[in-house]
């Protein structure tokens, strides 16, 4: 689980765009065995290699993490599939 996802959720919660208990979510993720993926310098540099398909900085860092590690990135946003075969649409 990328730390960027939780960061984005905290911003949306503060803006009133998301009504969730982030402590419960993070506790549940840890309990289920998810590992935290921090944002590394290599991930930020990978964003420079991404084409300008999508401008959302959180989506771009998540995609860069998936490509750098490599890991599957699961999303409902079909636009993001254009970045890599590692992007999995649900």
C-alpha positions as CSV (number, residue, x, y, z in Angstrom):
1,X,0.0,0.0,0.0
2,X,1.6,3.2,-1.1
3,X,2.0,5.9,1.5
4,X,0.9,8.3,-1.3
5,X,-2.6,6.8,-1.2
6,X,-3.0,7.5,2.5
7,X,-1.5,11.0,2.0
8,X,-4.1,11.7,-0.8
9,X,-6.9,10.4,1.4
10,X,-5.9,12.7,4.3
11,X,-6.0,15.7,2.0
12,X,-9.4,14.7,0.7
13,X,-10.7,14.1,4.2
14,X,-9.4,17.5,5.3
15,X,-11.2,19.1,2.3
16,X,-14.4,17.3,3.2
17,X,-14.3,15.2,0.0
18,X,-13.9,11.9,1.8
19,X,-15.6,10.7,4.9
20,X,-13.6,7.8,6.3
21,X,-11.8,6.8,9.4
22,X,-8.2,6.7,8.2
23,X,-7.0,5.2,11.5
24,X,-9.4,2.2,11.0
25,X,-8.3,1.9,7.3
26,X,-4.6,1.9,8.1
27,X,-5.0,-0.5,11.1
28,X,-7.1,-2.8,8.8
29,X,-4.4,-2.7,6.1
30,X,-1.7,-3.6,8.6
31,X,-3.8,-6.4,10.1
32,X,-4.5,-7.9,6.7
33,X,-0.7,-8.0,6.0
34,X,-0.4,-5.1,3.6
35,X,3.1,-3.6,3.6
36,X,3.7,0.1,3.3
37,X,5.5,1.4,0.2
38,X,7.1,4.7,1.0
39,X,7.6,7.3,-1.7
40,X,11.3,7.1,-2.7
41,X,13.5,9.4,-4.7
42,X,13.6,6.8,-7.5
43,X,9.8,7.0,-7.6
44,X,9.8,10.7,-8.0
45,X,12.4,10.6,-10.7
46,X,10.4,8.0,-12.5
47,X,7.6,10.5,-12.9
48,X,9.8,12.4,-15.3
49,X,9.7,9.5,-17.6
50,X,5.9,9.3,-17.7
51,X,4.1,10.7,-20.7
52,X,1.6,13.5,-20.0
53,X,-1.5,11.2,-20.2
54,X,-2.7,12.2,-16.8
55,X,-1.9,15.3,-14.7
56,X,-3.0,14.2,-11.2
57,X,0.2,14.1,-9.1
58,X,-1.0,11.3,-6.9
59,X,-1.8,9.1,-9.8
60,X,1.5,9.8,-11.4
61,X,3.5,8.9,-8.3
62,X,1.5,5.7,-7.9
63,X,2.1,4.7,-11.5
64,X,5.8,5.6,-11.1
65,X,6.0,3.4,-8.0
66,X,4.3,0.5,-9.9
67,X,6.8,0.8,-12.7
68,X,9.9,1.2,-10.5
69,X,9.2,-1.7,-8.2
70,X,7.6,-3.3,-10.4
71,X,4.1,-3.9,-8.8
72,X,0.6,-4.1,-10.1
73,X,-1.4,-0.9,-9.8
74,X,-5.2,-1.5,-9.5
75,X,-7.5,1.3,-10.5
76,X,-10.9,2.0,-11.9
77,X,-9.6,4.8,-14.1
78,X,-9.3,3.4,-17.6
79,X,-7.1,6.4,-18.7
80,X,-4.3,5.1,-16.5
81,X,-4.0,1.8,-18.4
82,X,-2.2,3.7,-21.1
83,X,0.9,4.0,-18.9
84,X,1.9,0.4,-18.5
85,X,0.8,-3.3,-18.6
86,X,1.3,-3.1,-14.8
87,X,-1.9,-1.0,-14.6
88,X,-4.9,-3.3,-13.8
89,X,-8.4,-2.1,-14.4
90,X,-11.1,-3.2,-12.0
